Amino acid sequence: MADKDLKDTILKASLELFLKHGIRNMTIQKLVGEMDLSTKTVYKFFSDKEDLLHQCLQLHYRTLAGKLSTLEWDVADPVTGIISLWRMAFELDFGVNHLFYHDLNYYYPQLQDSIIKKTFHQSPAILINFIHKGIEEGYFHKDIHPPTVLVVMETLYTTITRTDRLIHSDLLPEAMLRNTLEPYIIGLCTTKGIKAFNNSKK
């Protein structure tokens, strides 16, 4: 197997193990045991666990960015778009891989932020576009200020995911979204927007 193919195989397998076990419980020894590789082979491509994690995250977020790029065109209206985007985020942080995202948010926030900034540079633009379009089409109140709305949403989400007060909650992702960001989004909506919001829940 060519070096590039072998490295890609190790990356994909490592990412699956990080997602399954969390970051702190994942070790190089666990990886080589699962893949039937030598430690020397892993260290040929990655200097240490941090380097492996960094490259796994780049792969992971590139995949997510691809899904996100299609979201802008696959929704019925701006309210559904915003809800869908945040639902995707909550599914990641509080879904089946919650241990991985807890470790990432709690122990590696700067690494996560740097990769997200490089990979998801279009995300704020997508949200802003949804908000502007929602105002123009009468889904959101005309007097809201899109940049402020964006900052509030991001701040709320960071507070939710970067503190232990909610990360260990037993709420499912949909319930977590319903009890946190959804009330704020509903407050932005006109009657038309609330109708679209209710339709997005069906």
C-alpha positions as CSV (number, residue, x, y, z in Angstrom):
1,M,0.0,0.0,0.0
2,A,1.3,3.4,-0.9
3,D,2.3,5.8,1.9
4,K,-0.5,8.2,1.1
5,D,-3.1,5.4,1.1
6,L,-1.8,4.0,4.3
7,K,-1.8,7.4,6.0
8,D,-5.4,8.0,4.8
9,T,-6.4,4.6,6.2
10,I,-4.8,5.3,9.5
11,L,-6.5,8.7,9.7
12,K,-10.0,7.3,9.0
13,A,-9.6,4.5,11.5
14,S,-8.2,6.9,14.1
15,L,-11.1,9.3,13.6
16,E,-13.6,6.4,14.1
17,L,-11.8,5.5,17.3
18,F,-11.7,9.1,18.6
19,L,-15.4,9.4,17.9
20,K,-16.2,6.1,19.6
21,H,-14.0,6.3,22.7
22,G,-13.5,10.0,23.2
23,I,-10.1,11.8,22.9
24,R,-8.7,11.1,26.4
25,N,-9.5,7.4,26.2
26,M,-7.9,7.0,22.8
27,T,-4.2,6.0,22.7
28,I,-1.7,5.2,20.0
29,Q,-1.5,1.7,21.6
30,K,-5.3,1.3,21.2
31,L,-5.0,2.3,17.6
32,V,-2.3,-0.1,16.6
33,G,-4.1,-2.9,18.4
34,E,-7.3,-2.2,16.5
35,M,-5.5,-1.8,13.1
36,D,-2.9,-4.5,13.6
37,L,-0.1,-2.0,12.8
38,S,3.2,-1.4,14.5
39,T,3.7,1.8,16.6
40,K,6.6,2.6,14.2
41,T,4.2,2.7,11.3
42,V,2.0,5.2,13.0
43,Y,4.9,7.4,14.1
44,K,6.1,7.4,10.5
45,F,3.2,9.7,9.6
46,F,2.3,11.4,12.9
47,S,4.7,12.8,15.5
48,D,2.4,12.1,18.5
49,K,-1.2,11.7,19.5
50,E,-1.8,15.5,19.3
51,D,-0.6,15.5,15.7
52,L,-2.8,12.6,14.9
53,L,-5.8,14.3,16.5
54,H,-5.1,17.5,14.7
55,Q,-5.1,15.8,11.3
56,C,-8.2,13.7,12.2
57,L,-10.0,16.9,13.1
58,Q,-9.1,18.5,9.8
59,L,-10.5,15.4,8.0
60,H,-13.7,15.4,10.2
61,Y,-14.5,19.1,9.8
62,R,-13.8,19.0,6.0
63,T,-16.5,16.3,5.8
64,L,-18.9,18.3,7.9
65,A,-18.2,21.5,5.9
66,G,-19.2,19.6,2.7
67,K,-22.6,18.7,4.3
68,L,-23.0,22.3,5.5
69,S,-22.4,23.8,2.0
70,T,-25.4,21.9,0.7
71,L,-27.7,23.0,3.5
72,E,-27.9,26.6,2.2
73,W,-29.7,25.3,-1.0
74,D,-31.7,22.5,0.4
75,V,-34.1,24.2,2.8
76,A,-37.6,25.6,2.3
77,D,-37.1,28.9,4.0
78,P,-34.6,30.8,6.2
79,V,-36.1,29.8,9.5
80,T,-35.8,26.1,8.6
81,G,-32.3,26.8,7.4
82,I,-31.2,28.2,10.7
83,I,-32.9,25.5,12.7
84,S,-31.4,22.8,10.5
85,L,-27.9,24.2,11.0
86,W,-28.2,24.4,14.7
87,R,-29.9,20.9,14.9
88,M,-26.8,19.5,13.0
89,A,-24.5,21.2,15.6
90,F,-26.5,19.9,18.6
91,E,-26.6,16.4,17.1
92,L,-22.8,16.5,16.9
93,D,-22.2,17.8,20.4
94,F,-24.9,15.9,22.3
95,G,-25.5,12.9,20.1
96,V,-23.9,9.5,20.0
97,N,-20.4,11.0,20.0
98,H,-20.9,13.3,22.9
99,L,-17.9,12.1,24.8
100,F,-15.6,13.0,21.8
101,Y,-17.1,16.5,21.6
102,H,-17.0,17.0,25.3
103,D,-13.3,16.2,25.3
104,L,-12.7,18.4,22.3
105,N,-14.7,21.4,23.7
106,Y,-13.3,21.0,27.2
107,Y,-9.6,20.0,26.7
108,Y,-8.8,21.2,23.2
109,P,-10.9,24.3,22.6
110,Q,-8.1,26.3,20.9
111,L,-7.3,23.4,18.6
112,Q,-11.0,23.0,17.7
113,D,-11.4,26.8,17.2
114,S,-8.4,27.1,14.9
115,I,-9.6,24.2,12.7
116,I,-13.2,25.4,12.6
117,K,-12.1,28.9,11.7
118,K,-10.1,27.6,8.7
119,T,-12.7,25.0,7.6
120,F,-16.0,26.7,8.4
121,H,-15.2,30.3,7.3
122,Q,-18.4,30.3,5.3
123,S,-20.7,29.3,8.2
124,P,-21.2,32.8,9.6
125,A,-21.9,34.0,6.1
126,I,-24.5,31.3,5.6
127,L,-26.2,32.2,8.9
128,I,-26.1,35.9,8.1
129,N,-27.6,35.2,4.7
130,F,-30.4,33.2,6.3
131,I,-31.1,36.1,8.7
132,H,-31.1,38.8,5.9
133,K,-33.3,36.7,3.7
134,G,-35.6,36.0,6.6
135,I,-36.0,39.8,7.2
136,E,-36.5,40.5,3.5
137,E,-39.2,37.8,3.1
138,G,-41.0,38.6,6.3
139,Y,-39.9,35.6,8.4
140,F,-38.0,37.8,10.9
141,H,-38.8,41.1,12.4
142,K,-37.5,44.0,10.4
143,D,-35.8,45.7,13.3
144,I,-33.4,42.9,14.3
145,H,-29.7,43.4,13.7
146,P,-28.2,40.4,11.9
147,P,-24.5,40.7,13.1
148,T,-25.8,41.0,16.7
149,V,-28.1,38.0,16.3
150,L,-25.2,36.0,15.0
151,V,-22.9,36.9,17.9
152,V,-25.7,36.0,20.4
153,M,-26.3,32.6,18.8
154,E,-22.6,31.8,18.7
155,T,-22.1,33.0,22.3
156,L,-25.1,30.9,23.5
157,Y,-23.8,27.8,21.8
158,T,-20.3,28.3,23.1
159,T,-21.6,28.6,26.6
160,I,-23.7,25.5,26.2
161,T,-20.8,23.4,24.8
162,R,-17.8,24.7,26.7
163,T,-19.1,24.4,30.3
164,D,-19.8,21.3,32.4
165,R,-23.2,22.7,33.5
166,L,-24.9,21.4,30.4
167,I,-22.5,19.1,28.6
168,H,-23.3,16.3,31.1
169,S,-27.1,16.8,30.7
170,D,-29.2,13.8,30.0
171,L,-31.3,15.7,27.5
172,L,-31.3,14.4,23.9
173,P,-29.9,16.8,21.2
174,E,-33.4,17.9,20.1
175,A,-34.5,18.6,23.6
176,M,-31.3,20.5,24.3
177,L,-31.9,22.7,21.3
178,R,-35.5,23.2,22.3
179,N,-34.5,24.4,25.7
180,T,-31.7,26.7,24.7
181,L,-31.4,28.3,21.2
182,E,-34.9,27.7,19.9
183,P,-36.6,30.2,22.2
184,Y,-34.2,32.9,21.1
185,I,-34.9,32.0,17.4
186,I,-38.6,32.1,17.9
187,G,-38.3,35.5,19.5
188,L,-36.9,36.8,16.2
189,C,-39.8,35.5,14.2
190,T,-42.9,37.1,12.8
191,T,-46.2,35.2,12.6
192,K,-45.0,33.9,9.2
193,G,-41.7,32.9,10.7
194,I,-43.3,31.0,13.6
195,K,-45.4,29.1,11.1
196,A,-42.3,28.2,9.2
197,F,-40.6,27.2,12.5
198,N,-43.5,24.9,13.4
199,N,-43.4,23.3,9.9
200,S,-39.7,22.7,10.4
201,K,-40.5,20.5,13.4
202,K,-42.7,18.1,11.5
